[in-house]
Amino acid sequence: MAKNDWEIPSNLQPDPTDYAYDLEGALRAVVGLRANVPSDAFTASTLGTERVGNGVVIRADGLVLTIGYLITEAETVWLITHDGRAVQGHALAFDQISGFGLVQALGRLDVPVMEMGDSDALEVGADAVLAAGGGREHAIETRVLGRQEFAGYWEYLLDNAIFTAPAHPFWSGSALIGRDGKLLGIGSLILQQGDGKRRMDMNMVVPIAYLRPVLDELLAHGRLPRPARPWLGLYALENDGGVVVGGVSERGPAAKAGIQQGDRILGVGDEEVGDLAGLWRKLWASGPAGAPVLLRVSRDGSDMAVRITSTDRTSLFRAPRLH
C-alpha cells in the first residue's frame, strides 16, 4: 500500500484545537522513509527488499529516528517530507536491543525537530497522537492501553513496551507524540487481540527511554560498543503452556545444530523455560555472541540436549554503503 493512497478517517484525526502545542508543526517533523535492500541481503527474504515506513527528525542536523528493521542492510534510503520533497539518507546505526534505527539526512530537510519526551512517565489511559509522515491526514488520536513486557519470536524482548489503540495502519517508524508535543516512542508492530468476532488491533511502540542512554554511543559507533548478545536463529512461539520452535533461519546456528520446526524447548542448560521472555533471558545470560548454548528440547516424545555455538546476528548483515 502506498502511503499517499490513504488517509485516516477524519473523525479519528487529531484536532489541532484540542492541543496546547503546535500540532501541525510537530507533524511536519515526521517524514516518510523508503529503503532498498539488495536481494542477496540476509534479511531480504524475511523483511523484503523494498521497505516503506516513517521516521522522526530529532536533531537540527537532520538526524532521523526510525525503527531499525526498515533500514537493516539498506543500500539506499530516501526521506520524504510532508510537502513531498525527497532527500537521500544514510543508514547510520541500528540498536539490536531496542530495535531503534538512525538515519542521517544527506541534504537539508527544512522541517521542525521533535524534542524527546519522558516515556517513563506515560501512564495507561493517557491520550496521544500516533503519526506517520504526511501531515494530519496520516495521524490518528490514540490511547495507551498498556505498559508491559513484550517478547518477539525473532529473539527480541522489551521490558516495558507501550501498547496503543486504535491502531495506526502505517505504523512502522511512526511517532507517538504526547500531550506536550514531545516524542514518546516509535511505532514497531501491529498486534491483534481477541477472536474473529471481536478483534482489536493495537500498535506496539518502542519507548523513547530506550534511546536516551545509548544515543551518543550509536552515533559514534553505529552500534553499541559492547559484546553482542548470542543469537541462535530461532523463531519461537508460546504454545500449550510452553515454547515451541516455529522455524529456524537457514543460515543460523540452530539450523546447523539440527534444531527443527516443532521442537518443544524445555530449557537452556540446567534452567527450565516456561515462556518466550524466559527463553531469551536465559539465552542472553549464556555469555556473549560465540558462547556455546545447551538447548534442551523434546521431539517426537524424546528429550535431547543440543549444543549450539551462538553467533552475532549482525555478522551476517551487509554493511551499509557509504555515500
Contacts in CASP RR format, 6 or more apart in sequence:
PFRMAT RR
TARGET T0000
AUTHOR 0000-0000-0000
METHOD contacts of the structure
MODEL  1
MAKNDWEIPSNLQPDPTDYAYDLEGALRAVVGLRANVPSDAFTASTLGTE
RVGNGVVIRADGLVLTIGYLITEAETVWLITHDGRAVQGHALAFDQISGF
GLVQALGRLDVPVMEMGDSDALEVGADAVLAAGGGREHAIETRVLGRQEF
AGYWEYLLDNAIFTAPAHPFWSGSALIGRDGKLLGIGSLILQQGDGKRRM
DMNMVVPIAYLRPVLDELLAHGRLPRPARPWLGLYALENDGGVVVGGVSE
RGPAAKAGIQQGDRILGVGDEEVGDLAGLWRKLWASGPAGAPVLLRVSRD
GSDMAVRITSTDRTSLFRAPRLH
1 169 0 8 1.000
1 170 0 8 1.000
2 52 0 8 1.000
3 32 0 8 1.000
3 52 0 8 1.000
3 53 0 8 1.000
3 132 0 8 1.000
3 133 0 8 1.000
3 134 0 8 1.000
3 138 0 8 1.000
3 170 0 8 1.000
6 169 0 8 1.000
6 170 0 8 1.000
7 137 0 8 1.000
7 138 0 8 1.000
8 137 0 8 1.000
8 138 0 8 1.000
8 139 0 8 1.000
8 140 0 8 1.000
8 168 0 8 1.000
8 169 0 8 1.000
12 140 0 8 1.000
12 141 0 8 1.000
12 166 0 8 1.000
13 136 0 8 1.000
13 137 0 8 1.000
13 139 0 8 1.000
13 140 0 8 1.000
13 141 0 8 1.000
14 23 0 8 1.000
14 129 0 8 1.000
14 136 0 8 1.000
14 139 0 8 1.000
14 140 0 8 1.000
14 141 0 8 1.000
16 23 0 8 1.000
16 24 0 8 1.000
16 136 0 8 1.000
19 129 0 8 1.000
19 179 0 8 1.000
19 181 0 8 1.000
20 179 0 8 1.000
20 180 0 8 1.000
21 180 0 8 1.000
21 181 0 8 1.000
23 129 0 8 1.000
23 136 0 8 1.000
23 181 0 8 1.000
24 135 0 8 1.000
24 136 0 8 1.000
25 112 0 8 1.000
26 112 0 8 1.000
26 114 0 8 1.000
26 131 0 8 1.000
26 177 0 8 1.000
26 181 0 8 1.000
27 82 0 8 1.000
27 131 0 8 1.000
27 133 0 8 1.000
27 134 0 8 1.000
27 135 0 8 1.000
27 136 0 8 1.000
27 139 0 8 1.000
28 81 0 8 1.000
28 82 0 8 1.000
28 111 0 8 1.000
28 112 0 8 1.000
28 135 0 8 1.000
29 56 0 8 1.000
29 57 0 8 1.000
29 111 0 8 1.000
29 112 0 8 1.000
29 113 0 8 1.000
29 114 0 8 1.000
29 175 0 8 1.000
30 54 0 8 1.000
30 55 0 8 1.000
30 56 0 8 1.000
30 57 0 8 1.000
30 82 0 8 1.000
30 114 0 8 1.000
30 131 0 8 1.000
30 132 0 8 1.000
30 133 0 8 1.000
30 134 0 8 1.000
30 135 0 8 1.000
30 174 0 8 1.000
30 175 0 8 1.000
31 54 0 8 1.000
31 55 0 8 1.000
31 56 0 8 1.000
31 57 0 8 1.000
31 64 0 8 1.000
31 79 0 8 1.000
31 80 0 8 1.000
31 81 0 8 1.000
31 82 0 8 1.000
31 109 0 8 1.000
31 111 0 8 1.000
31 133 0 8 1.000
32 52 0 8 1.000
32 53 0 8 1.000
32 54 0 8 1.000
32 55 0 8 1.000
32 79 0 8 1.000
32 80 0 8 1.000
32 81 0 8 1.000
32 132 0 8 1.000
32 133 0 8 1.000
32 134 0 8 1.000
33 51 0 8 1.000
33 52 0 8 1.000
33 53 0 8 1.000
33 54 0 8 1.000
33 55 0 8 1.000
33 64 0 8 1.000
33 66 0 8 1.000
33 70 0 8 1.000
33 71 0 8 1.000
33 77 0 8 1.000
33 78 0 8 1.000
33 79 0 8 1.000
33 80 0 8 1.000
33 103 0 8 1.000
33 173 0 8 1.000
34 50 0 8 1.000
34 51 0 8 1.000
34 52 0 8 1.000
34 53 0 8 1.000
34 77 0 8 1.000
34 78 0 8 1.000
34 80 0 8 1.000
35 50 0 8 1.000
35 51 0 8 1.000
35 52 0 8 1.000
35 70 0 8 1.000
35 71 0 8 1.000
35 74 0 8 1.000
35 76 0 8 1.000
35 77 0 8 1.000
35 78 0 8 1.000
35 91 0 8 1.000
36 49 0 8 1.000
36 50 0 8 1.000
36 51 0 8 1.000
36 74 0 8 1.000
36 75 0 8 1.000
36 76 0 8 1.000
36 77 0 8 1.000
37 43 0 8 1.000
37 44 0 8 1.000
37 47 0 8 1.000
37 48 0 8 1.000
37 49 0 8 1.000
37 50 0 8 1.000
37 51 0 8 1.000
37 72 0 8 1.000
37 73 0 8 1.000
37 74 0 8 1.000
37 75 0 8 1.000
38 44 0 8 1.000
38 49 0 8 1.000
38 73 0 8 1.000
38 75 0 8 1.000
38 318 0 8 1.000
39 49 0 8 1.000
41 49 0 8 1.000
41 73 0 8 1.000
41 317 0 8 1.000
41 318 0 8 1.000
42 73 0 8 1.000
42 251 0 8 1.000
42 316 0 8 1.000
42 317 0 8 1.000
42 318 0 8 1.000
43 69 0 8 1.000
43 72 0 8 1.000
43 73 0 8 1.000
43 317 0 8 1.000
44 73 0 8 1.000
47 69 0 8 1.000
47 72 0 8 1.000
51 69 0 8 1.000
51 70 0 8 1.000
51 71 0 8 1.000
51 74 0 8 1.000
51 172 0 8 1.000
52 70 0 8 1.000
52 172 0 8 1.000
53 66 0 8 1.000
53 70 0 8 1.000
53 132 0 8 1.000
53 170 0 8 1.000
53 172 0 8 1.000
53 173 0 8 1.000
53 174 0 8 1.000
54 66 0 8 1.000
54 131 0 8 1.000
54 132 0 8 1.000
54 133 0 8 1.000
54 170 0 8 1.000
54 172 0 8 1.000
54 173 0 8 1.000
54 174 0 8 1.000
54 175 0 8 1.000
55 64 0 8 1.000
55 65 0 8 1.000
55 66 0 8 1.000
55 79 0 8 1.000
55 103 0 8 1.000
55 133 0 8 1.000
55 173 0 8 1.000
55 174 0 8 1.000
55 175 0 8 1.000
55 186 0 8 1.000
56 64 0 8 1.000
56 65 0 8 1.000
56 66 0 8 1.000
56 114 0 8 1.000
56 173 0 8 1.000
56 175 0 8 1.000
56 183 0 8 1.000
56 186 0 8 1.000
57 63 0 8 1.000
57 64 0 8 1.000
57 105 0 8 1.000
57 109 0 8 1.000
57 111 0 8 1.000
57 112 0 8 1.000
57 113 0 8 1.000
57 114 0 8 1.000
58 64 0 8 1.000
58 65 0 8 1.000
58 113 0 8 1.000
58 114 0 8 1.000
58 115 0 8 1.000
58 116 0 8 1.000
58 183 0 8 1.000
59 113 0 8 1.000
60 113 0 8 1.000
61 104 0 8 1.000
62 104 0 8 1.000
62 105 0 8 1.000
62 107 0 8 1.000
62 109 0 8 1.000
63 92 0 8 1.000
63 102 0 8 1.000
63 103 0 8 1.000
63 104 0 8 1.000
63 105 0 8 1.000
63 219 0 8 1.000
64 79 0 8 1.000
64 89 0 8 1.000
64 102 0 8 1.000
64 103 0 8 1.000
64 104 0 8 1.000
64 105 0 8 1.000
65 100 0 8 1.000
65 101 0 8 1.000
65 102 0 8 1.000
65 183 0 8 1.000
65 186 0 8 1.000
65 211 0 8 1.000
66 100 0 8 1.000
66 101 0 8 1.000
66 102 0 8 1.000
66 103 0 8 1.000
66 173 0 8 1.000
66 186 0 8 1.000
67 99 0 8 1.000
67 100 0 8 1.000
67 101 0 8 1.000
67 172 0 8 1.000
67 173 0 8 1.000
67 186 0 8 1.000
67 187 0 8 1.000
67 188 0 8 1.000
67 206 0 8 1.000
68 94 0 8 1.000
68 95 0 8 1.000
68 99 0 8 1.000
68 100 0 8 1.000
68 101 0 8 1.000
69 99 0 8 1.000
69 172 0 8 1.000
70 101 0 8 1.000
70 172 0 8 1.000
70 173 0 8 1.000
71 77 0 8 1.000
71 91 0 8 1.000
71 94 0 8 1.000
71 101 0 8 1.000
71 103 0 8 1.000
71 320 0 8 1.000
72 91 0 8 1.000
72 94 0 8 1.000
72 317 0 8 1.000
73 317 0 8 1.000
73 318 0 8 1.000
73 320 0 8 1.000
74 91 0 8 1.000
74 320 0 8 1.000
75 318 0 8 1.000
75 320 0 8 1.000
75 321 0 8 1.000
76 88 0 8 1.000
76 321 0 8 1.000
77 88 0 8 1.000
77 89 0 8 1.000
77 90 0 8 1.000
77 91 0 8 1.000
77 103 0 8 1.000
78 86 0 8 1.000
78 87 0 8 1.000
78 88 0 8 1.000
78 89 0 8 1.000
79 86 0 8 1.000
79 87 0 8 1.000
79 88 0 8 1.000
79 89 0 8 1.000
79 103 0 8 1.000
79 105 0 8 1.000
79 109 0 8 1.000
80 86 0 8 1.000
80 87 0 8 1.000
80 133 0 8 1.000
81 87 0 8 1.000
81 109 0 8 1.000
81 110 0 8 1.000
81 111 0 8 1.000
82 111 0 8 1.000
82 133 0 8 1.000
82 134 0 8 1.000
82 135 0 8 1.000
85 109 0 8 1.000
85 110 0 8 1.000
87 105 0 8 1.000
87 106 0 8 1.000
87 107 0 8 1.000
87 108 0 8 1.000
87 109 0 8 1.000
88 105 0 8 1.000
88 106 0 8 1.000
88 107 0 8 1.000
88 323 0 8 1.000
89 103 0 8 1.000
89 104 0 8 1.000
89 105 0 8 1.000
89 106 0 8 1.000
89 107 0 8 1.000
89 323 0 8 1.000
90 103 0 8 1.000
90 104 0 8 1.000
90 106 0 8 1.000
90 320 0 8 1.000
90 322 0 8 1.000
90 323 0 8 1.000
91 101 0 8 1.000
91 102 0 8 1.000
91 103 0 8 1.000
91 320 0 8 1.000
92 101 0 8 1.000
92 102 0 8 1.000
92 103 0 8 1.000
92 104 0 8 1.000
92 218 0 8 1.000
92 219 0 8 1.000
92 222 0 8 1.000
92 320 0 8 1.000
93 101 0 8 1.000
93 102 0 8 1.000
93 218 0 8 1.000
93 219 0 8 1.000
93 221 0 8 1.000
93 222 0 8 1.000
93 223 0 8 1.000
94 100 0 8 1.000
94 101 0 8 1.000
94 102 0 8 1.000
94 222 0 8 1.000
94 223 0 8 1.000
94 314 0 8 1.000
95 101 0 8 1.000
95 210 0 8 1.000
95 211 0 8 1.000
95 214 0 8 1.000
95 218 0 8 1.000
95 223 0 8 1.000
95 224 0 8 1.000
96 223 0 8 1.000
96 224 0 8 1.000
96 228 0 8 1.000
96 229 0 8 1.000
96 313 0 8 1.000
96 314 0 8 1.000
97 210 0 8 1.000
97 214 0 8 1.000
97 224 0 8 1.000
97 229 0 8 1.000
98 158 0 8 1.000
98 206 0 8 1.000
98 210 0 8 1.000
98 211 0 8 1.000
98 214 0 8 1.000
99 156 0 8 1.000
99 188 0 8 1.000
99 206 0 8 1.000
99 210 0 8 1.000
100 186 0 8 1.000
100 206 0 8 1.000
100 210 0 8 1.000
100 211 0 8 1.000
100 218 0 8 1.000
101 218 0 8 1.000
102 218 0 8 1.000
102 219 0 8 1.000
102 222 0 8 1.000
106 323 0 8 1.000
114 175 0 8 1.000
114 177 0 8 1.000
114 181 0 8 1.000
114 182 0 8 1.000
114 183 0 8 1.000
115 181 0 8 1.000
115 182 0 8 1.000
115 183 0 8 1.000
116 182 0 8 1.000
116 183 0 8 1.000
116 208 0 8 1.000
116 211 0 8 1.000
116 212 0 8 1.000
117 178 0 8 1.000
117 180 0 8 1.000
117 182 0 8 1.000
117 183 0 8 1.000
117 184 0 8 1.000
117 208 0 8 1.000
118 182 0 8 1.000
118 184 0 8 1.000
118 209 0 8 1.000
119 162 0 8 1.000
119 184 0 8 1.000
119 185 0 8 1.000
119 207 0 8 1.000
119 208 0 8 1.000
119 209 0 8 1.000
120 207 0 8 1.000
120 209 0 8 1.000
122 128 0 8 1.000
122 144 0 8 1.000
122 147 0 8 1.000
122 162 0 8 1.000
122 178 0 8 1.000
122 184 0 8 1.000
122 207 0 8 1.000
123 144 0 8 1.000
123 147 0 8 1.000
124 144 0 8 1.000
124 145 0 8 1.000
124 146 0 8 1.000
124 147 0 8 1.000
125 143 0 8 1.000
125 144 0 8 1.000
125 145 0 8 1.000
125 146 0 8 1.000
126 143 0 8 1.000
126 144 0 8 1.000
126 178 0 8 1.000
126 179 0 8 1.000
127 141 0 8 1.000
127 142 0 8 1.000
127 143 0 8 1.000
127 178 0 8 1.000
127 179 0 8 1.000
128 141 0 8 1.000
128 142 0 8 1.000
128 143 0 8 1.000
128 144 0 8 1.000
128 164 0 8 1.000
128 176 0 8 1.000
128 177 0 8 1.000
128 178 0 8 1.000
128 179 0 8 1.000
128 184 0 8 1.000
129 139 0 8 1.000
129 140 0 8 1.000
129 141 0 8 1.000
129 142 0 8 1.000
129 175 0 8 1.000
129 176 0 8 1.000
129 177 0 8 1.000
129 178 0 8 1.000
130 139 0 8 1.000
130 140 0 8 1.000
130 142 0 8 1.000
130 164 0 8 1.000
130 168 0 8 1.000
130 171 0 8 1.000
130 174 0 8 1.000
130 175 0 8 1.000
130 176 0 8 1.000
130 177 0 8 1.000
130 187 0 8 1.000
130 203 0 8 1.000
130 205 0 8 1.000
131 138 0 8 1.000
131 139 0 8 1.000
131 140 0 8 1.000
131 168 0 8 1.000
131 174 0 8 1.000
131 175 0 8 1.000
131 177 0 8 1.000
132 138 0 8 1.000
132 139 0 8 1.000
132 168 0 8 1.000
132 170 0 8 1.000
132 171 0 8 1.000
132 173 0 8 1.000
132 174 0 8 1.000
133 174 0 8 1.000
138 170 0 8 1.000
140 166 0 8 1.000
140 168 0 8 1.000
142 164 0 8 1.000
142 165 0 8 1.000
142 166 0 8 1.000
142 167 0 8 1.000
142 168 0 8 1.000
142 176 0 8 1.000
142 203 0 8 1.000
143 164 0 8 1.000
143 165 0 8 1.000
144 162 0 8 1.000
144 163 0 8 1.000
144 164 0 8 1.000
145 163 0 8 1.000
145 164 0 8 1.000
145 165 0 8 1.000
145 202 0 8 1.000
146 162 0 8 1.000
146 163 0 8 1.000
147 160 0 8 1.000
147 161 0 8 1.000
147 162 0 8 1.000
147 163 0 8 1.000
148 160 0 8 1.000
148 161 0 8 1.000
148 163 0 8 1.000
149 157 0 8 1.000
149 158 0 8 1.000
149 159 0 8 1.000
149 160 0 8 1.000
149 161 0 8 1.000
149 277 0 8 1.000
150 157 0 8 1.000
150 158 0 8 1.000
150 161 0 8 1.000
150 204 0 8 1.000
151 157 0 8 1.000
151 275 0 8 1.000
151 276 0 8 1.000
151 277 0 8 1.000
151 278 0 8 1.000
151 280 0 8 1.000
152 276 0 8 1.000
153 235 0 8 1.000
153 236 0 8 1.000
153 237 0 8 1.000
153 246 0 8 1.000
153 276 0 8 1.000
154 235 0 8 1.000
155 229 0 8 1.000
155 231 0 8 1.000
155 232 0 8 1.000
155 233 0 8 1.000
155 234 0 8 1.000
155 280 0 8 1.000
155 283 0 8 1.000
155 313 0 8 1.000
156 280 0 8 1.000
157 276 0 8 1.000
157 277 0 8 1.000
157 280 0 8 1.000
157 281 0 8 1.000
158 206 0 8 1.000
158 207 0 8 1.000
158 210 0 8 1.000
160 207 0 8 1.000
160 209 0 8 1.000
161 204 0 8 1.000
161 205 0 8 1.000
161 206 0 8 1.000
161 207 0 8 1.000
162 176 0 8 1.000
162 184 0 8 1.000
162 185 0 8 1.000
162 204 0 8 1.000
162 205 0 8 1.000
162 206 0 8 1.000
162 207 0 8 1.000
163 191 0 8 1.000
163 202 0 8 1.000
163 203 0 8 1.000
163 204 0 8 1.000
163 205 0 8 1.000
164 176 0 8 1.000
164 202 0 8 1.000
164 203 0 8 1.000
164 205 0 8 1.000
165 200 0 8 1.000
165 201 0 8 1.000
165 202 0 8 1.000
165 203 0 8 1.000
166 201 0 8 1.000
166 202 0 8 1.000
167 190 0 8 1.000
167 201 0 8 1.000
167 202 0 8 1.000
167 203 0 8 1.000
168 174 0 8 1.000
168 187 0 8 1.000
168 190 0 8 1.000
168 203 0 8 1.000
169 190 0 8 1.000
171 187 0 8 1.000
171 188 0 8 1.000
171 189 0 8 1.000
171 190 0 8 1.000
171 203 0 8 1.000
172 187 0 8 1.000
172 188 0 8 1.000
173 186 0 8 1.000
173 187 0 8 1.000
173 188 0 8 1.000
174 186 0 8 1.000
174 187 0 8 1.000
174 203 0 8 1.000
175 183 0 8 1.000
175 185 0 8 1.000
175 186 0 8 1.000
175 187 0 8 1.000
176 183 0 8 1.000
176 184 0 8 1.000
176 185 0 8 1.000
176 186 0 8 1.000
176 187 0 8 1.000
176 205 0 8 1.000
177 183 0 8 1.000
177 184 0 8 1.000
178 184 0 8 1.000
183 208 0 8 1.000
184 205 0 8 1.000
184 207 0 8 1.000
184 208 0 8 1.000
185 205 0 8 1.000
185 206 0 8 1.000
185 207 0 8 1.000
185 208 0 8 1.000
186 205 0 8 1.000
186 206 0 8 1.000
186 208 0 8 1.000
187 203 0 8 1.000
187 204 0 8 1.000
187 205 0 8 1.000
187 206 0 8 1.000
188 203 0 8 1.000
188 204 0 8 1.000
188 205 0 8 1.000
188 206 0 8 1.000
189 203 0 8 1.000
189 204 0 8 1.000
190 201 0 8 1.000
190 202 0 8 1.000
190 203 0 8 1.000
190 204 0 8 1.000
191 201 0 8 1.000
191 202 0 8 1.000
191 203 0 8 1.000
191 204 0 8 1.000
192 199 0 8 1.000
192 200 0 8 1.000
192 201 0 8 1.000
192 202 0 8 1.000
193 199 0 8 1.000
193 200 0 8 1.000
193 201 0 8 1.000
193 202 0 8 1.000
194 200 0 8 1.000
214 224 0 8 1.000
217 224 0 8 1.000
217 225 0 8 1.000
218 224 0 8 1.000
223 314 0 8 1.000
227 287 0 8 1.000
227 288 0 8 1.000
227 289 0 8 1.000
228 288 0 8 1.000
228 289 0 8 1.000
228 312 0 8 1.000
228 313 0 8 1.000
228 314 0 8 1.000
229 283 0 8 1.000
229 284 0 8 1.000
229 288 0 8 1.000
229 289 0 8 1.000
230 283 0 8 1.000
230 284 0 8 1.000
230 286 0 8 1.000
230 287 0 8 1.000
230 288 0 8 1.000
230 289 0 8 1.000
230 290 0 8 1.000
230 291 0 8 1.000
230 293 0 8 1.000
230 310 0 8 1.000
230 311 0 8 1.000
231 252 0 8 1.000
231 253 0 8 1.000
231 289 0 8 1.000
231 310 0 8 1.000
231 311 0 8 1.000
231 312 0 8 1.000
231 313 0 8 1.000
232 252 0 8 1.000
232 253 0 8 1.000
232 254 0 8 1.000
232 259 0 8 1.000
232 283 0 8 1.000
232 293 0 8 1.000
232 295 0 8 1.000
232 308 0 8 1.000
232 310 0 8 1.000
233 248 0 8 1.000
233 249 0 8 1.000
233 252 0 8 1.000
233 253 0 8 1.000
233 254 0 8 1.000
233 255 0 8 1.000
233 313 0 8 1.000
234 245 0 8 1.000
234 247 0 8 1.000
234 248 0 8 1.000
234 249 0 8 1.000
234 254 0 8 1.000
234 259 0 8 1.000
235 245 0 8 1.000
235 246 0 8 1.000
235 247 0 8 1.000
235 248 0 8 1.000
235 249 0 8 1.000
236 243 0 8 1.000
236 244 0 8 1.000
236 245 0 8 1.000
236 246 0 8 1.000
236 265 0 8 1.000
236 276 0 8 1.000
236 279 0 8 1.000
237 243 0 8 1.000
237 244 0 8 1.000
237 245 0 8 1.000
237 246 0 8 1.000
237 276 0 8 1.000
238 244 0 8 1.000
238 275 0 8 1.000
238 276 0 8 1.000
241 274 0 8 1.000
241 275 0 8 1.000
242 264 0 8 1.000
242 265 0 8 1.000
242 273 0 8 1.000
242 274 0 8 1.000
242 275 0 8 1.000
243 264 0 8 1.000
243 265 0 8 1.000
243 273 0 8 1.000
243 274 0 8 1.000
243 275 0 8 1.000
243 276 0 8 1.000
243 279 0 8 1.000
244 262 0 8 1.000
244 263 0 8 1.000
244 264 0 8 1.000
244 265 0 8 1.000
245 254 0 8 1.000
245 259 0 8 1.000
245 260 0 8 1.000
245 261 0 8 1.000
245 262 0 8 1.000
245 263 0 8 1.000
245 264 0 8 1.000
245 265 0 8 1.000
245 297 0 8 1.000
246 261 0 8 1.000
246 262 0 8 1.000
247 261 0 8 1.000
247 262 0 8 1.000
248 254 0 8 1.000
248 255 0 8 1.000
248 259 0 8 1.000
248 260 0 8 1.000
248 261 0 8 1.000
249 255 0 8 1.000
251 316 0 8 1.000
252 311 0 8 1.000
252 316 0 8 1.000
253 308 0 8 1.000
253 309 0 8 1.000
253 310 0 8 1.000
253 311 0 8 1.000
254 295 0 8 1.000
254 308 0 8 1.000
256 308 0 8 1.000
257 295 0 8 1.000
257 306 0 8 1.000
257 307 0 8 1.000
257 308 0 8 1.000
257 309 0 8 1.000
258 306 0 8 1.000
259 295 0 8 1.000
259 297 0 8 1.000
259 306 0 8 1.000
259 308 0 8 1.000
260 299 0 8 1.000
262 299 0 8 1.000
263 297 0 8 1.000
263 298 0 8 1.000
263 299 0 8 1.000
264 297 0 8 1.000
264 298 0 8 1.000
264 299 0 8 1.000
265 273 0 8 1.000
265 279 0 8 1.000
265 295 0 8 1.000
265 296 0 8 1.000
265 297 0 8 1.000
266 272 0 8 1.000
266 273 0 8 1.000
266 296 0 8 1.000
266 297 0 8 1.000
266 298 0 8 1.000
266 303 0 8 1.000
267 273 0 8 1.000
267 279 0 8 1.000
267 282 0 8 1.000
267 295 0 8 1.000
267 296 0 8 1.000
268 279 0 8 1.000
268 282 0 8 1.000
268 283 0 8 1.000
268 286 0 8 1.000
268 293 0 8 1.000
268 294 0 8 1.000
268 295 0 8 1.000
268 296 0 8 1.000
269 282 0 8 1.000
269 293 0 8 1.000
269 294 0 8 1.000
269 295 0 8 1.000
269 296 0 8 1.000
269 305 0 8 1.000
271 282 0 8 1.000
273 279 0 8 1.000
273 282 0 8 1.000
283 293 0 8 1.000
283 310 0 8 1.000
286 292 0 8 1.000
286 293 0 8 1.000
286 310 0 8 1.000
289 310 0 8 1.000
289 311 0 8 1.000
289 312 0 8 1.000
289 313 0 8 1.000
289 315 0 8 1.000
290 309 0 8 1.000
290 310 0 8 1.000
290 311 0 8 1.000
290 312 0 8 1.000
291 310 0 8 1.000
292 307 0 8 1.000
292 308 0 8 1.000
292 309 0 8 1.000
292 310 0 8 1.000
293 307 0 8 1.000
293 308 0 8 1.000
293 309 0 8 1.000
293 310 0 8 1.000
294 305 0 8 1.000
294 306 0 8 1.000
294 307 0 8 1.000
294 308 0 8 1.000
295 305 0 8 1.000
295 306 0 8 1.000
295 307 0 8 1.000
295 308 0 8 1.000
296 303 0 8 1.000
296 304 0 8 1.000
296 305 0 8 1.000
296 306 0 8 1.000
297 303 0 8 1.000
297 304 0 8 1.000
297 305 0 8 1.000
297 306 0 8 1.000
298 304 0 8 1.000
END
